[in-house]
Amino acid sequence: MQLYVQSDEHFMREALKEAKRAFEADEVPVGAVIVCDNTIIARAHNLTERLTDVTAHAEMQAITSAANHLGGKYLNECTLYVTLEPCLMCAGALHWSQIKKIVFGAADQKRGYIRLNQPVLHPKTEVVSGLLEEECSNLLKEFFKKKR
């Protein structure tokens, strides 16, 4: 029996579904999924408004959910798909989780961890950027345009 492996694009589209849920809930539309062994083990979106918690970013919610699912704090066999480049707080949490791979859509020119120009992630973490960037970026632009 041959195992069918889903593509990065497939999982990013799942993260986009989460971002759209955030949009509908009037949260900043960032969505995330964590995948292990070709299976989504965690789904999340921003909950900062609903929980009145500035740390309730999609990535943080997904990390907690994935760790609970696996029964351990390390995600070194997992991939995070997130629609926006992680901020420094989330990148720090991803470092401690030892996530294997991060795939993000839109770059965050103001708050993304890459702007720091310092190693923040675990040294073994692979990063792929710009996947479905336009779709991810357009959802954010639409949200903030609606807010003005």
N, C-alpha and C positions, 0 to 999 in steps of 0.2 A: 504494500500500500504506500502510495506517494503522498507526502505532506504538501499541501498547498500553502505557499507563503504569500501573505498579503504584502502589498507594496507600501512604501513610506507614504505615498499619495493617499492610499486608502485610509490609513490611520490619521493622516492630517485632516482628511475630510470628516472623520469622526470628531476630531478636536474642534473643527469649525462648527459642527452641530452643537457642541457644548457652548461655544462662543455665542451662537445664535440664541441659545437658552438664556444666557446672561443678558444679551441685548433685550430680549423680551421681558426680562425681570428688572430692567432699568439699571443693570450693573454694567460696568465697563466690559465690553464683549471680548473677553479672553477665555479661551477654552483649552482644556488639556486632557489627554488620555495617556495612560501608562500601559505599555505592552510588554508581556513576558511570554516567551514561547509561542509567539504569533497570536496571542490572545489578549484582548483588552482586560486588564485586571483592575483598572481604576478610571473613572470618568469624573471630571470636575470643571467648574467654571468659577469665575470671580463671585465671591459672596460678601465682599467688604461692606456693602450697604445693608444687606439683609441681616448680617451678624453684627453690624457696627464694630468691625474688627479690621484694622488696617493690614493685618497679616493674612487675611483670608483670600489670598490670591489663588488663582486656579492651580498653579503648580504646588502650592503648599497643601491645598485640599487633596490633590492627586497623590502627593507623596504619602500623606497620612493614610489615605485609603489603600494604596498599594502595600504599604508596610503592614497594615492590619490584615490585608488579604493573604500576604505571604507569611505572616507571623514572625517577622523580623525587620530590623531597621535598614538593612542594606538592600539596595536595588541594583546591584552590580551585574545582573543579568537582564536588566530591563531597559526599555527605551521610552523616553518622554517625548510626546508630540504636543507642541504648544503653539498657539497661533501668534503669539508675540514673544519677542526675545525676553528671556527672564531678567528681572531687575536684580540688583545686587543681593537683596535679602533672599530671593528665591535661588539664585546661583549658589549662595552660601549653603542653603539647605540641600541643594542638589549635590554639592561637594560632599557634605557629611553623609548623604545617602549612598555615595559612590555609584551613582547612576552610570550605566554603561554608555548610553548614547542620548543626545538631545537633538531633536529636530524641531526647528522653529520656523514660523512663516515670516512675519513682518519684523523688521529691525525696529528697535525703540531708540530713536535718536536722542531722547532726553534722559531716560532712566535705565537703559539697557546695561547689563554688566560689562559688555565689551568696551564701553566708553572708558572704563577704568584703566585699560591697557595694562592690567596686572593679571597673573594667573589666579583665577578664582575657583574654577572647577577642579575636580579630582583629576590628577594627571592622566589617568587612563580613559577619561570620558571623551568620546568622539562627539563632534558637533557638526551638524548640517544646518545651514541657514538658507532662507529664501524660498522654501518649498511652499507653493501656492501663495506667494507673498502678496500678489495683487488682491486676491480674494480676502485674505486676512486683513490687509491694510484698508481695503474699502469698507469693511464692516466697522472698523474703528472710526474711520473718517465720517461715515454715516451717523454713527452714534454721537460723536462730538458736534457734528453739524446740527443735529436735532437738539442738542443741549443749549446751543447759542441762541 
